[in-house]
């Protein structure tokens, strides 16, 4: 699942995104250069600086079993709100740097 940040979106859309995967591997929320937010599997597809430079921005990697993705995470209104706030604050213009740390 993806979330187009160029259009209208809500916290419910963010919840649907983070609830669209299982907490069975390492995930990272990334925003592509064209404003599409998605969760990327970092267990099978680790990336490096060259890849990260192609992105608009990205959040920290959420390790398997930490409950930052999946149905339980999608139901956590505080978590969803913090992620939504970070996305709104950093799209279309990144505030500081591409890596966005969200104090969860």
FIMARRO-49936 format. One record per residue: residue number from 0; residue in three letters; z, x, y of N, C-alpha, C in turn. Coordinates in steps of 0.05 Angstrom, whole numbers, plus 5000, padded with zeros to 4 digits. Atoms other than C-alpha are relative to their C-alpha. Layout:
BEGIN
node nr = NUM&rest = ala&nc3 = Z&nc1 = X&nc2 = Y&cac3 = Z&cac1 = X&cac2 = Y&cc3 = Z&cc1 = X&cc2 = Y $
...
This chain:
BEGIN
node nr = 0&rest = unk&nc3 = 5000&nc1 = 5017&nc2 = 4977&cac3 = 5000&cac1 = 5000&cac2 = 5000&cc3 = 5000&cc1 = 5018&cc2 = 5025 $
node nr = 1&rest = unk&nc3 = 5001&nc1 = 4986&nc2 = 4975&cac3 = 4987&cac1 = 5022&cac2 = 5071&cc3 = 5008&cc1 = 4982&cc2 = 5023 $
node nr = 2&rest = unk&nc3 = 4992&nc1 = 5015&nc2 = 4976&cac3 = 5009&cac1 = 5000&cac2 = 5140&cc3 = 4984&cc1 = 5011&cc2 = 5024 $
node nr = 3&rest = unk&nc3 = 5016&nc1 = 4992&nc2 = 4978&cac3 = 4960&cac1 = 5003&cac2 = 5198&cc3 = 5016&cc1 = 4998&cc2 = 5026 $
node nr = 4&rest = unk&nc3 = 4983&nc1 = 5000&nc2 = 4976&cac3 = 5001&cac1 = 5024&cac2 = 5259&cc3 = 4985&cc1 = 4993&cc2 = 5025 $
node nr = 5&rest = unk&nc3 = 5016&nc1 = 5007&nc2 = 4976&cac3 = 4944&cac1 = 5009&cac2 = 5307&cc3 = 5001&cc1 = 4970&cc2 = 5006 $
node nr = 6&rest = unk&nc3 = 4999&nc1 = 5029&nc2 = 4995&cac3 = 4953&cac1 = 4934&cac2 = 5298&cc3 = 5029&cc1 = 4991&cc2 = 5002 $
node nr = 7&rest = unk&nc3 = 4973&nc1 = 5012&nc2 = 4999&cac3 = 5012&cac1 = 4887&cac2 = 5300&cc3 = 5013&cc1 = 5004&cc2 = 4973 $
node nr = 8&rest = unk&nc3 = 4985&nc1 = 4997&nc2 = 5025&cac3 = 5066&cac1 = 4902&cac2 = 5248&cc3 = 5029&cc1 = 4995&cc2 = 5006 $
node nr = 9&rest = unk&nc3 = 4972&nc1 = 5007&nc2 = 4997&cac3 = 5138&cac1 = 4883&cac2 = 5236&cc3 = 5017&cc1 = 5017&cc2 = 4980 $
node nr = 10&rest = unk&nc3 = 4982&nc1 = 4987&nc2 = 5018&cac3 = 5199&cac1 = 4910&cac2 = 5200&cc3 = 4995&cc1 = 4989&cc2 = 4971 $
node nr = 11&rest = unk&nc3 = 5007&nc1 = 5011&nc2 = 5027&cac3 = 5179&cac1 = 4863&cac2 = 5142&cc3 = 4977&cc1 = 5016&cc2 = 4988 $
node nr = 12&rest = unk&nc3 = 5022&nc1 = 4984&nc2 = 5010&cac3 = 5115&cac1 = 4904&cac2 = 5136&cc3 = 5010&cc1 = 5027&cc2 = 4991 $
node nr = 13&rest = unk&nc3 = 4988&nc1 = 4974&nc2 = 5008&cac3 = 5155&cac1 = 4969&cac2 = 5133&cc3 = 5015&cc1 = 4996&cc2 = 4974 $
node nr = 14&rest = unk&nc3 = 4985&nc1 = 5005&nc2 = 5025&cac3 = 5200&cac1 = 4938&cac2 = 5080&cc3 = 4981&cc1 = 4997&cc2 = 4977 $
node nr = 15&rest = unk&nc3 = 5019&nc1 = 5003&nc2 = 5021&cac3 = 5139&cac1 = 4918&cac2 = 5040&cc3 = 4988&cc1 = 5027&cc2 = 4991 $
node nr = 16&rest = unk&nc3 = 5010&nc1 = 4974&nc2 = 5006&cac3 = 5112&cac1 = 4989&cac2 = 5045&cc3 = 5019&cc1 = 5016&cc2 = 4983 $
node nr = 17&rest = unk&nc3 = 4981&nc1 = 4984&nc2 = 5016&cac3 = 5176&cac1 = 5023&cac2 = 5021&cc3 = 5007&cc1 = 4987&cc2 = 4974 $
node nr = 18&rest = unk&nc3 = 4995&nc1 = 5014&nc2 = 5025&cac3 = 5185&cac1 = 4970&cac2 = 4968&cc3 = 4977&cc1 = 5001&cc2 = 4981 $
node nr = 19&rest = unk&nc3 = 5024&nc1 = 5000&nc2 = 5016&cac3 = 5115&cac1 = 4981&cac2 = 4941&cc3 = 4999&cc1 = 5021&cc2 = 4978 $
node nr = 20&rest = unk&nc3 = 4999&nc1 = 4978&nc2 = 5020&cac3 = 5134&cac1 = 5042&cac2 = 4899&cc3 = 5027&cc1 = 5000&cc2 = 4986 $
node nr = 21&rest = unk&nc3 = 4975&nc1 = 4997&nc2 = 5015&cac3 = 5187&cac1 = 5059&cac2 = 4848&cc3 = 5013&cc1 = 5026&cc2 = 5008 $
node nr = 22&rest = unk&nc3 = 4985&nc1 = 4976&nc2 = 4994&cac3 = 5242&cac1 = 5109&cac2 = 4861&cc3 = 5002&cc1 = 5019&cc2 = 4976 $
node nr = 23&rest = unk&nc3 = 5001&nc1 = 4984&nc2 = 5025&cac3 = 5219&cac1 = 5150&cac2 = 4801&cc3 = 4987&cc1 = 5027&cc2 = 5004 $
node nr = 24&rest = unk&nc3 = 5011&nc1 = 4974&nc2 = 4993&cac3 = 5191&cac1 = 5211&cac2 = 4837&cc3 = 5005&cc1 = 5006&cc2 = 5029 $
node nr = 25&rest = unk&nc3 = 4996&nc1 = 4993&nc2 = 4972&cac3 = 5192&cac1 = 5246&cac2 = 4905&cc3 = 4978&cc1 = 4988&cc2 = 5017 $
node nr = 26&rest = unk&nc3 = 5019&nc1 = 5014&nc2 = 4982&cac3 = 5159&cac1 = 5207&cac2 = 4961&cc3 = 5003&cc1 = 5010&cc2 = 5029 $
node nr = 27&rest = unk&nc3 = 4999&nc1 = 4994&nc2 = 4971&cac3 = 5142&cac1 = 5222&cac2 = 5034&cc3 = 4983&cc1 = 4979&cc2 = 5015 $
node nr = 28&rest = unk&nc3 = 5015&nc1 = 5018&nc2 = 4983&cac3 = 5121&cac1 = 5172&cac2 = 5087&cc3 = 4984&cc1 = 5017&cc2 = 5020 $
node nr = 29&rest = unk&nc3 = 5018&nc1 = 4985&nc2 = 4983&cac3 = 5061&cac1 = 5200&cac2 = 5123&cc3 = 4983&cc1 = 4981&cc2 = 5017 $
node nr = 30&rest = unk&nc3 = 5018&nc1 = 5015&nc2 = 4983&cac3 = 5019&cac1 = 5175&cac2 = 5181&cc3 = 4975&cc1 = 5017&cc2 = 5004 $
node nr = 31&rest = unk&nc3 = 5025&nc1 = 4985&nc2 = 4998&cac3 = 4946&cac1 = 5196&cac2 = 5179&cc3 = 4991&cc1 = 5003&cc2 = 5029 $
node nr = 32&rest = unk&nc3 = 5010&nc1 = 4996&nc2 = 4973&cac3 = 4908&cac1 = 5219&cac2 = 5240&cc3 = 4989&cc1 = 4974&cc2 = 5012 $
node nr = 33&rest = unk&nc3 = 5010&nc1 = 5026&nc2 = 4990&cac3 = 4878&cac1 = 5149&cac2 = 5245&cc3 = 5020&cc1 = 4978&cc2 = 4999 $
node nr = 34&rest = unk&nc3 = 4978&nc1 = 5019&nc2 = 4997&cac3 = 4946&cac1 = 5114&cac2 = 5245&cc3 = 5007&cc1 = 4983&cc2 = 4976 $
node nr = 35&rest = unk&nc3 = 4993&nc1 = 5015&nc2 = 5025&cac3 = 4953&cac1 = 5092&cac2 = 5173&cc3 = 5025&cc1 = 5012&cc2 = 4987 $
node nr = 36&rest = unk&nc3 = 4975&nc1 = 4991&nc2 = 5013&cac3 = 5024&cac1 = 5098&cac2 = 5145&cc3 = 4998&cc1 = 4994&cc2 = 4971 $
node nr = 37&rest = unk&nc3 = 5000&nc1 = 5004&nc2 = 5029&cac3 = 5030&cac1 = 5107&cac2 = 5070&cc3 = 5021&cc1 = 5018&cc2 = 4988 $
node nr = 38&rest = unk&nc3 = 4982&nc1 = 4983&nc2 = 5016&cac3 = 5077&cac1 = 5135&cac2 = 5018&cc3 = 4984&cc1 = 5018&cc2 = 4982 $
node nr = 39&rest = unk&nc3 = 5015&nc1 = 4981&nc2 = 5016&cac3 = 5051&cac1 = 5197&cac2 = 4984&cc3 = 5019&cc1 = 5013&cc2 = 4979 $
node nr = 40&rest = unk&nc3 = 4985&nc1 = 4989&nc2 = 5023&cac3 = 5075&cac1 = 5222&cac2 = 4916&cc3 = 5001&cc1 = 5031&cc2 = 5003 $
node nr = 41&rest = unk&nc3 = 4998&nc1 = 4971&nc2 = 4996&cac3 = 5101&cac1 = 5293&cac2 = 4929&cc3 = 5008&cc1 = 5014&cc2 = 4975 $
node nr = 42&rest = unk&nc3 = 4994&nc1 = 4988&nc2 = 5026&cac3 = 5123&cac1 = 5305&cac2 = 4857&cc3 = 4974&cc1 = 5011&cc2 = 4988 $
node nr = 43&rest = unk&nc3 = 5025&nc1 = 4992&nc2 = 5012&cac3 = 5051&cac1 = 5308&cac2 = 4833&cc3 = 4981&cc1 = 5013&cc2 = 5020 $
node nr = 44&rest = unk&nc3 = 5019&nc1 = 4990&nc2 = 4980&cac3 = 5018&cac1 = 5327&cac2 = 4899&cc3 = 5015&cc1 = 5014&cc2 = 5022 $
node nr = 45&rest = unk&nc3 = 4986&nc1 = 4986&nc2 = 4978&cac3 = 5060&cac1 = 5377&cac2 = 4937&cc3 = 4980&cc1 = 5010&cc2 = 5021 $
node nr = 46&rest = unk&nc3 = 5018&nc1 = 4992&nc2 = 4979&cac3 = 5030&cac1 = 5397&cac2 = 5003&cc3 = 5011&cc1 = 5024&cc2 = 5016 $
node nr = 47&rest = unk&nc3 = 4992&nc1 = 4977&nc2 = 4984&cac3 = 5033&cac1 = 5454&cac2 = 5052&cc3 = 4993&cc1 = 4996&cc2 = 5029 $
node nr = 48&rest = unk&nc3 = 5005&nc1 = 5001&nc2 = 4972&cac3 = 5024&cac1 = 5470&cac2 = 5125&cc3 = 4972&cc1 = 4991&cc2 = 5007 $
node nr = 49&rest = unk&nc3 = 5028&nc1 = 5007&nc2 = 4994&cac3 = 4948&cac1 = 5464&cac2 = 5124&cc3 = 4996&cc1 = 4969&cc2 = 4998 $
node nr = 50&rest = unk&nc3 = 5002&nc1 = 5029&nc2 = 5004&cac3 = 4953&cac1 = 5393&cac2 = 5097&cc3 = 5016&cc1 = 4985&cc2 = 5022 $
node nr = 51&rest = unk&nc3 = 4983&nc1 = 5014&nc2 = 4980&cac3 = 5010&cac1 = 5373&cac2 = 5144&cc3 = 4986&cc1 = 5000&cc2 = 5028 $
node nr = 52&rest = unk&nc3 = 5013&nc1 = 4999&nc2 = 4974&cac3 = 4968&cac1 = 5395&cac2 = 5204&cc3 = 4979&cc1 = 4978&cc2 = 5003 $
node nr = 53&rest = unk&nc3 = 5020&nc1 = 5021&nc2 = 4999&cac3 = 4916&cac1 = 5341&cac2 = 5186&cc3 = 5013&cc1 = 4972&cc2 = 5006 $
node nr = 54&rest = unk&nc3 = 4986&nc1 = 5025&nc2 = 4996&cac3 = 4969&cac1 = 5286&cac2 = 5194&cc3 = 5008&cc1 = 4996&cc2 = 5029 $
node nr = 55&rest = unk&nc3 = 4989&nc1 = 5006&nc2 = 4973&cac3 = 4992&cac1 = 5250&cac2 = 5257&cc3 = 5029&cc1 = 5007&cc2 = 5000 $
node nr = 56&rest = unk&nc3 = 4972&nc1 = 4993&nc2 = 5003&cac3 = 5064&cac1 = 5256&cac2 = 5233&cc3 = 5009&cc1 = 4993&cc2 = 4972 $
node nr = 57&rest = unk&nc3 = 4990&nc1 = 5006&nc2 = 5027&cac3 = 5108&cac1 = 5251&cac2 = 5171&cc3 = 5031&cc1 = 5002&cc2 = 5001 $
node nr = 58&rest = unk&nc3 = 4971&nc1 = 5000&nc2 = 5003&cac3 = 5180&cac1 = 5238&cac2 = 5151&cc3 = 5008&cc1 = 5020&cc2 = 4978 $
node nr = 59&rest = unk&nc3 = 4991&nc1 = 4982&nc2 = 5021&cac3 = 5223&cac1 = 5280&cac2 = 5105&cc3 = 4993&cc1 = 4989&cc2 = 4972 $
node nr = 60&rest = unk&nc3 = 5005&nc1 = 5009&nc2 = 5028&cac3 = 5211&cac1 = 5278&cac2 = 5030&cc3 = 5025&cc1 = 4988&cc2 = 4989 $
node nr = 61&rest = unk&nc3 = 4978&nc1 = 5014&nc2 = 5012&cac3 = 5255&cac1 = 5228&cac2 = 4995&cc3 = 5000&cc1 = 5006&cc2 = 4970 $
node nr = 62&rest = unk&nc3 = 4999&nc1 = 4992&nc2 = 5028&cac3 = 5276&cac1 = 5257&cac2 = 4928&cc3 = 5004&cc1 = 4977&cc2 = 4981 $
node nr = 63&rest = unk&nc3 = 4998&nc1 = 5020&nc2 = 5021&cac3 = 5272&cac1 = 5217&cac2 = 4864&cc3 = 5030&cc1 = 4992&cc2 = 4997 $
node nr = 64&rest = unk&nc3 = 4973&nc1 = 5009&nc2 = 5005&cac3 = 5334&cac1 = 5174&cac2 = 4853&cc3 = 5018&cc1 = 4998&cc2 = 5024 $
node nr = 65&rest = unk&nc3 = 4983&nc1 = 5002&nc2 = 4976&cac3 = 5359&cac1 = 5174&cac2 = 4925&cc3 = 5000&cc1 = 4973&cc2 = 5013 $
node nr = 66&rest = unk&nc3 = 5001&nc1 = 5028&nc2 = 4991&cac3 = 5343&cac1 = 5100&cac2 = 4937&cc3 = 4989&cc1 = 4997&cc2 = 5028 $
node nr = 67&rest = unk&nc3 = 5013&nc1 = 5004&nc2 = 4974&cac3 = 5300&cac1 = 5110&cac2 = 4999&cc3 = 4973&cc1 = 4985&cc2 = 4997 $
node nr = 68&rest = unk&nc3 = 5024&nc1 = 5016&nc2 = 5005&cac3 = 5241&cac1 = 5074&cac2 = 4967&cc3 = 5007&cc1 = 4980&cc2 = 4977 $
node nr = 69&rest = unk&nc3 = 4996&nc1 = 5019&nc2 = 5022&cac3 = 5234&cac1 = 5016&cac2 = 4918&cc3 = 5012&cc1 = 4974&cc2 = 5011 $
node nr = 70&rest = unk&nc3 = 4991&nc1 = 5026&nc2 = 4992&cac3 = 5259&cac1 = 4944&cac2 = 4920&cc3 = 5028&cc1 = 5001&cc2 = 5013 $
node nr = 71&rest = unk&nc3 = 4973&nc1 = 4998&nc2 = 4988&cac3 = 5332&cac1 = 4963&cac2 = 4936&cc3 = 4998&cc1 = 5010&cc2 = 5029 $
node nr = 72&rest = unk&nc3 = 5004&nc1 = 4989&nc2 = 4973&cac3 = 5310&cac1 = 5005&cac2 = 4996&cc3 = 4987&cc1 = 4979&cc2 = 5018 $
node nr = 73&rest = unk&nc3 = 5014&nc1 = 5020&nc2 = 4984&cac3 = 5264&cac1 = 4950&cac2 = 5020&cc3 = 5019&cc1 = 4978&cc2 = 5009 $
node nr = 74&rest = unk&nc3 = 4980&nc1 = 5020&nc2 = 4992&cac3 = 5324&cac1 = 4903&cac2 = 5022&cc3 = 5022&cc1 = 5010&cc2 = 5018 $
node nr = 75&rest = unk&nc3 = 4980&nc1 = 4988&nc2 = 4982&cac3 = 5366&cac1 = 4951&cac2 = 5064&cc3 = 4990&cc1 = 4998&cc2 = 5029 $
node nr = 76&rest = unk&nc3 = 5010&nc1 = 5005&nc2 = 4973&cac3 = 5356&cac1 = 4924&cac2 = 5134&cc3 = 5005&cc1 = 5023&cc2 = 5020 $
node nr = 77&rest = unk&nc3 = 4994&nc1 = 4978&nc2 = 4983&cac3 = 5389&cac1 = 4984&cac2 = 5167&cc3 = 4980&cc1 = 5023&cc2 = 4996 $
node nr = 78&rest = unk&nc3 = 5019&nc1 = 4979&nc2 = 5007&cac3 = 5344&cac1 = 5034&cac2 = 5130&cc3 = 4972&cc1 = 4992&cc2 = 5011 $
node nr = 79&rest = unk&nc3 = 5026&nc1 = 5009&nc2 = 4991&cac3 = 5281&cac1 = 4993&cac2 = 5145&cc3 = 4998&cc1 = 5001&cc2 = 5030 $
node nr = 80&rest = unk&nc3 = 5000&nc1 = 5000&nc2 = 4971&cac3 = 5301&cac1 = 4986&cac2 = 5218&cc3 = 4997&cc1 = 5028&cc2 = 5011 $
node nr = 81&rest = unk&nc3 = 5002&nc1 = 4973&nc2 = 4991&cac3 = 5310&cac1 = 5061&cac2 = 5226&cc3 = 4972&cc1 = 5012&cc2 = 4996 $
node nr = 82&rest = unk&nc3 = 5027&nc1 = 4990&nc2 = 5005&cac3 = 5243&cac1 = 5077&cac2 = 5194&cc3 = 4980&cc1 = 4987&cc2 = 5019 $
node nr = 83&rest = unk&nc3 = 5018&nc1 = 5014&nc2 = 4982&cac3 = 5208&cac1 = 5024&cac2 = 5236&cc3 = 5003&cc1 = 5011&cc2 = 5028 $
node nr = 84&rest = unk&nc3 = 4996&nc1 = 4988&nc2 = 4973&cac3 = 5240&cac1 = 5052&cac2 = 5300&cc3 = 4987&cc1 = 5027&cc2 = 5002 $
node nr = 85&rest = unk&nc3 = 5012&nc1 = 4974&nc2 = 5000&cac3 = 5218&cac1 = 5122&cac2 = 5282&cc3 = 4970&cc1 = 4998&cc2 = 5002 $
node nr = 86&rest = unk&nc3 = 5029&nc1 = 5003&nc2 = 4998&cac3 = 5147&cac1 = 5099&cac2 = 5271&cc3 = 4991&cc1 = 4990&cc2 = 5027 $
node nr = 87&rest = unk&nc3 = 5007&nc1 = 5011&nc2 = 4974&cac3 = 5145&cac1 = 5059&cac2 = 5336&cc3 = 5003&cc1 = 5022&cc2 = 5022 $
node nr = 88&rest = unk&nc3 = 4995&nc1 = 4979&nc2 = 4980&cac3 = 5174&cac1 = 5119&cac2 = 5375&cc3 = 4979&cc1 = 5023&cc2 = 4998 $
node nr = 89&rest = unk&nc3 = 5018&nc1 = 4977&nc2 = 5004&cac3 = 5122&cac1 = 5167&cac2 = 5346&cc3 = 4971&cc1 = 4993&cc2 = 4995 $
node nr = 90&rest = unk&nc3 = 5028&nc1 = 5008&nc2 = 5002&cac3 = 5058&cac1 = 5127&cac2 = 5344&cc3 = 4994&cc1 = 4981&cc2 = 5023 $
node nr = 91&rest = unk&nc3 = 5022&nc1 = 4981&nc2 = 5004&cac3 = 5010&cac1 = 5132&cac2 = 5379&cc3 = 5005&cc1 = 5028&cc2 = 5010 $
node nr = 92&rest = unk&nc3 = 4995&nc1 = 4973&nc2 = 4990&cac3 = 5043&cac1 = 5192&cac2 = 5412&cc3 = 5025&cc1 = 5010&cc2 = 4986 $
node nr = 93&rest = unk&nc3 = 4977&nc1 = 4987&nc2 = 5013&cac3 = 5089&cac1 = 5239&cac2 = 5374&cc3 = 5019&cc1 = 5010&cc2 = 5023 $
node nr = 94&rest = unk&nc3 = 4981&nc1 = 4993&nc2 = 4979&cac3 = 5153&cac1 = 5250&cac2 = 5415&cc3 = 5004&cc1 = 5030&cc2 = 5001 $
node nr = 95&rest = unk&nc3 = 4994&nc1 = 4972&nc2 = 4999&cac3 = 5167&cac1 = 5322&cac2 = 5395&cc3 = 4981&cc1 = 5016&cc2 = 4981 $
node nr = 96&rest = unk&nc3 = 5016&nc1 = 4985&nc2 = 5019&cac3 = 5135&cac1 = 5349&cac2 = 5331&cc3 = 4992&cc1 = 4981&cc2 = 4977 $
node nr = 97&rest = unk&nc3 = 5010&nc1 = 5017&nc2 = 5022&cac3 = 5098&cac1 = 5322&cac2 = 5270&cc3 = 5020&cc1 = 4992&cc2 = 4980 $
node nr = 98&rest = unk&nc3 = 4978&nc1 = 5007&nc2 = 5018&cac3 = 5159&cac1 = 5325&cac2 = 5226&cc3 = 5021&cc1 = 4984&cc2 = 5014 $
node nr = 99&rest = unk&nc3 = 4981&nc1 = 5019&nc2 = 4987&cac3 = 5203&cac1 = 5266&cac2 = 5243&cc3 = 5024&cc1 = 4997&cc2 = 4981 $
node nr = 100&rest = unk&nc3 = 4975&nc1 = 5003&nc2 = 5016&cac3 = 5275&cac1 = 5269&cac2 = 5218&cc3 = 5013&cc1 = 4974&cc2 = 5009 $
node nr = 101&rest = unk&nc3 = 4986&nc1 = 5025&nc2 = 4995&cac3 = 5308&cac1 = 5201&cac2 = 5213&cc3 = 5027&cc1 = 5002&cc2 = 4988 $
node nr = 102&rest = unk&nc3 = 4973&nc1 = 4999&nc2 = 5010&cac3 = 5383&cac1 = 5202&cac2 = 5208&cc3 = 5006&cc1 = 4975&cc2 = 4985 $
node nr = 103&rest = unk&nc3 = 4995&nc1 = 5024&nc2 = 5016&cac3 = 5393&cac1 = 5155&cac2 = 5150&cc3 = 5028&cc1 = 5001&cc2 = 4990 $
